[in-house]
Amino acid sequence: MKSILKIASFILALTLSSSLFAQEKSKRDLDNYRQPDKRGVNVFESPKDTATTFKDINVRIGGAFALQYQALENENSGIVPIGEVGSNFNLATANLDLDVALYDGVNMHLRTYLSSRHHHEPYVKGGYFQVDKLEFISEGFLEDLMQHVTIKIGHMENNYGDAHFRRSDNAQALYNPFVGNLIMDSFTTEVGAELYYNTNNGFFGMLGFTNGKLNQSTSKSNGTTGGAAFLAKLGYDKQITDDFRFRLTGSLYNTGYAQNVYLYTADRAGSRYYNIMQDASATSDNFRSGRFDPGFSNKITAIMVNPFVKYGGLEFFGTVELTSGRALSETDRRNAEQYAGEVIYRFGKSENLFVGGRYNTVSAELASGDDVTVNRFQLGAGWFLTKNVLMKVEYVDQQYKDYPVGSLLDEGKFNGLMAEAVISF
C-alpha cells in the first residue's frame, strides 16, 4: 500500500509540475480570489470585484508545503509522569488546492491535505462554490444586486470570526506570522451556505446556516440526524488613507442542538507543537497538543470580536471570544473566554521582513467544576524570500494555571524555539 501511495504521489508531482509550467501567469489570477502567496496576507474574505477576466473554464492548480524544526521542553508537577521531548524535525505537511473558474462569476475551491500530523495519507479538507454573478441564469440577471452579493455553498471552512483567516491551515502557514495558532483554535468545516452583502462604504455583513456536523451521516441519534448552526458576521473594513487601514468585525456561531459540536476540535491537521504535554505512558499522539478544548460538544454559543489596524508597516490584530455551552451529559452551560493581541511590524522591500509578538490567554470552567487558565506568549520573526517562500522563527512559552492537583496539566508548562519553512503557490 505504501509503495502504491509513493508511486501515486510521484505521478501527482509530475502532473503538478507540468501543469504549473504550462499555466500562464494571467490564468493563475482568478476573479474574486484570495491569493495563496504574500499578496493574500491581511486579506480576509475573498475580495469582491465586479470586473471579469473569464474567457473559458480555467483550472488553477496550487498547493503548499510546510516543515518545522522543533526545540521545545515541557514539564508539570511530576505527580503524573510527562513524556520527554527533544529537538528535531516534525513531519512535513502538504496541501493540494484546486481552484476552478467555472463560469463568469462562479468559482470552485477544493483543498486536499496530502500529509498532515493526524493523517499521513491524503484526505479532502473541504470545498465550496462561490457565486459572485448570476450570468449563468441569464445575461445581466440581478446585476445591480450581485455587485454587492456573494454566495458560498459547500462542505467548507465556516466563516466564524477573523482569526481563522490568519491561522495555519495544515501546510498553508504563509498567512500566519507565528508558528502556532490560538490556544482555543476555533475552526470547523460543516455543510452549509453563507450569504455576503458588501456596501461601497466599508460595511459588510454575512448570514449563514450549516447542518452543525463535521462528520456527515444520516444515522439518527436521540431521534434526529443532527441539528443546525447559525452564523452571522457584521463588520467594517476600509483603507482610510494610503497608510491607514481599519477593520472591525463581530461574529456569532450558535447551535440549538447538535449531536456533536466541533468548533474547537475540528482541525484534523493537528497542532504545530508536537508531542508536548503528553502522558509518558501514552501510546498514541495527541494531535491537538498545546490547545484547549472547553468540551462544549452538544450546544454552543460563541461570539468573537476582532479589531485589525494597520498603519504603515505596523499592525495590530486582536481577538475577544466569549463562548458558552455544554456536553450532552451536562444540564448546565459553562463559560470560556479567550483574549489575544498581536503586534506585527513589517519592513524592508515590499514589507518582506517582519517581527512581532502575541499574548493569548484562555479562562474556562471545566466539566469537573475547576476554573483553569492557560497563558501563552509568542515572539516571532519572518522573511519572505519570495512572495511564495517564507521562513519564520518563534519563541513560545505556555503555562497552565489552577489545574487539579495530580492531573497531567497540574503546574504544566512548555517553552522553546520553533522554526518553520513555508512554500505556497
N, C-alpha and C positions, 0 to 999 in steps of 0.2 A: 504493500500500500504506500509506504514512504517513497519507494522508487517511482511509483506512478505519479505521486504528487510532485516530486522533483522534476520529472520529465514535463509534466503539465506546466509547472512554474517556468521552466526554461523556454517552452514554446510560447507562453504568455509574454515573457520578457522580450523575446524576439519580435513578437507581434506588436508589442507596445513600441519598441524601438523603431521599427519600420513605419508604424502609423504616425508617431510623433515627428519623424523626419519628413514624412510626406505632407503633414499638415502645414499650411501656410500660416504665418503669424496672424493675419487678419481673421482667419477662420477659427482661431482659438479664443478670440474675444467675443463671447456671446452677448446678446442683449440682456439687460436686467439680471446681471450675473455678478456675484462676488468673486473677485479674482483669488485663486488659491496661493498666490505669491505675496510679496511685500505690499503690493497695491491693495490687498484685502485687509491689511492691518487697520484697525479702528473703523472698519465697516461693520455694520450690524445687520439689519435686514437687507435683503438684496436691493440694490438701487433701482428706483423706478424711473425709466427713461422712455418717453414716447417715440423717440427716433428708432428706426429699424434698419438692420443690416441684413435681414433674412432674404436669401435667394432660393435656397433649397435645404433639404434635411442636412444638418451638419452634426457629426458626432465628434465631440471633444473628449479625447482620452487623456486622463491625467492621473495623478497619484501623489503619494507622499511616503517618506521613509524617515524613521527616527531611531536614534541609538543613543543610550546614556551610559556614562561611566559613573558608578555609584560608590561613594565613600562615606557611609553612614555608620553610626553607632547607636545602639538602643539599650535601655535599662529600665528596671522597675524596682519595687520594694524588695524583691528577692524571695518573697513567700511562694510565689508561683514562678518556677524557673522560666526564663525567657530565652528564646533562641538567639544565638550569637550571629552577627552579620559582619562581613568584611568588605573589602574593596575589590570590585571587578565590574565587568560589563554586564548590562542587562540584556534580555532577549531583544533583538531588533524587531521593530514593528513596521508594518507596511499597509498602505491603503491603495485601493484601485477605485478611481472615480470615472463614471461615465456621465457626461452632460451632453444632452442632445437638444438641438433646436429643431423641434418637430414641425413647427408652422410659425407664421408671423405672430409673435406674442405668446407662443406656447413652448415652454422648455420642460425637459425632464432631467432629474438628477437621481443617480444611484451610486451609493457608496458600499464597497465591499472591504471588509477587513481581511487582508491576505494573511496577516500574522498579528496576534495580539497576546497580551500577557495571559488572558484567561483561556483563549482558544488558539492553539498553534496552527490549526487548519483554517482555511478561508471560510468566511460566512458573511452573509449580507447584513449590514447595519440597518439600512432602510433607504427609502426613496420617495419621490413625490413628483407630481405635475405642478407646474407653476404657470398660471394663465394671467397675462397682462393685457391681452386683447381678445376680442371675440370675433375676429375676422373669419374664423372657420365657420361661423354661423352664416354670416353674410358680410360683404364689404361695408365697413363703417358702422357695424351694429353696435349700438350704445357707445359710440366712440368718445363722446364727451365724458361719460361716466368712467369709462375704462382708463382715461388719462389719470385717474386718481385711485383706481381699484386694482388690487392684486388678489388672486385666489390661489391657495395651495391645498392640494388634496393628496393624501398618501399615508403610508406607514412610515412616519418620519419623525425627525427630531422636533419636538414641540417647542413653540416659542414662548416659554415662560422665563421672564427676566432677561437681562442683558449679559449676565455673567457667562452664559453658555456660548456666546459669540467669541469670547476671549479664552475659553478653556482649550486644553489639548484634547483632540478627538482621535484617540489612538495615535497614528503616525502624523496626523495633521496638527503639529505643535508650533507652527510658524506664527500664528496669531497671538500666542501666549508669551508674554515677556518673561515668565518664570517657567520652571520645570514642572512643578506640581499645580494641580487645580485647587479649588477651595476645599476646606475641611468637610463641609456639608455640601457635597457636589450635586446640585440639582440639575438633572439631565434625564430625559426619558424619551423613548420612541414609541408612539401609540398610533393606531389608525384613526385618522380624523381629518378635519378640514379647518382652514383658517382664512378669514376674510380681512383684508387690509384696506384702509382708506387713508390716503395721503393728501394733505392740503398743500397749497402753494406757499404757505407762510411758516412752515416748520412743524405744525401739529400733525399728528397721525394717531390712528387707533387700530386695534385688532380685536376681533372676536373669533373664538374657535371652540370646537367641540371634538372630543375623542371618545373612544369606547372604553377608556380607562384601563386598557390591557396592554402589557408589554408582550406577553406570550399569548398569541392568538389561539383560541379554542372555542368550540361550540358546546363543550360539556357544561352541564348545569351544576351549580353549587348553591345551596340554600334556595333552590327553586328558580335560579336565574343563570343566564350565560355570562353575566357580567354587569357592569354599571356604566357610568359615563363620567367624563371630566369636562369641566367648563374652563376655558382660557380667555383671558382678556388682558389687553395692554393699552395704555394711553401714554403718549409721550410728545416731547418737543425736541427737535434736533435741527440746529441751524448754524451755518457758518456765518457768524455775525460780521466779522471782518476777515481780511486775508490771514490774520494771525490768531483769531479767536473763534473757537467753536464751543458751543454749549449744547448738551443733551441731558435730558432728564426723563426717566420713564418709571411708571408704576405698573406692576404685573400681578395677575391673580391666577392661581391654579386651585380648583376646588372640585372635590368629588362628594357626591351624596353617599353612594355605596359603590364599592368596587371589590371584587374578590381579592385582589392583591394590588397594592399601590407601590410603585417602584420609583417614585420621584427621586429618591436619594440612593437608589441601589441599581438603577437600570444600566449603568455603564458597564457593559460586559468586557470592555477592553482592559479595565483594571487601573489601579493607582500607579503613579510613577515611582513610588517609594517601595521597592521590592523587599519582601521578607521581614520587614521591621514590625516590632510589637507583636510577635507571634510566639505562642507557647512552644517551649523547647521540645515537647513531645508531639507536636503537630506532624502529621504525615502528608499533608497537602498544603498548597499555597493559598493563603488568604489574599485573593487578588484585589481586595478593597483595603488593604493595609494602609494605615495612616489617615483614613477617612472616618467620618462619624455618621452613623445611621440612627435617627431618632426612633426607628421602629414603628412608624405610622404605616402599617401595612394594610389597613382596611378603609379608613376615612381620613381625609386630609384637607386642610385649608391653608394655603401658603400665599403670602404676599411678599413681593420683592420690589424694592425701590433702588434704582441705580442712577446716580449722577455721573456725568462724564464731562470734564472740562479740559480743553487743550488750548494753550496759549503759546505760540511759537513751538519750541521743542519740548515744553513742559506740559505734562498731562496728569490728570487725577481721575481715577475710576473708583467708585465706591459701591458697596453692597450693604443694604439693610434688609434682612429677611426675617419675617415673623411667621411662624408656622405652628399649627396645632393639629392633632389627630390622635388616632388610637389603633391598636391591633384588634383583630376580631375577638380575641379572648377578653378584651377590656371593655368596661362600661363607660368610663370617663375619659375625656380627652386630656392629653398632656401637651405642654408647650415646649418649643425650642426656638432659640433666637440666634441669628448669625450676623456678625458685623465684619466687614472687611474694607480696607482702604489701601490703595496702591498709588504710589507716586513714581512716574517714569520721566526721565529726561532723555530725549532723543537728540543726537547731534551728529556732526560730520557731514560728508557729502550725501545729500538726499536723506538725511537722518538715518544713515545706515549703522550707526552705533547707538547704544542706549545703556543706561544704568537705572536702577530703581529698587524700591523696597515695598513690601506688602506686610501688613499686620492683619491677622484673621483670628477671630475668636468666636466660639460657639458655647452657649449655655443651654442646658436642657434638663428636663426631668426624665429619668429612666423609668421603665416599666416597674422596676423594683421600688420606686419612690425616691431614689437618691437623686440629688441635684448635682450635676457634674459640669465641668468647664474644660474645654480644650483650646489652647492658645498656640498660634503658630506665627513665627517671624521668618520672612524670606528676604534675602538680599541678593539681587541678581544683576547680570550684565550680559549684553549680547552684541553680536557683529553680523550684519548681513553682508556676506562675502559677495553675493549677487542677489538679485531680487528673489531667487529661488532657493538660496542656501543660507542657513542661519546657524551660527554657533553661539551657544549661551552657557553660562555657568550660574550656579545658585548655591548660596549657603542657606540651610534651613534649620530651624530649631523649633521643635514642637513639644509641648508639655501637657500632661493630663492631670487635672486637679479634682480632688474630692471623690475619687472612685472608691468603692468599698474596700476596706482592708481585706487582703487576701485574694483580690481579683487580679487578673493579668495586668490591668492598666493602673493598679494602685502605685502612685508615685512614678508613673511611667513617663518616659521622655525619649526622644531621639533627635540627633543633630548630625551635621556634617555637610559635605560638599556633593553637588551633583553637576555633571557636565553633559550637555546634550547637543547632538548634531541633527539638524533637520533639513530635509530636501522636500520641496513641494512644488508641483508644476501643473 
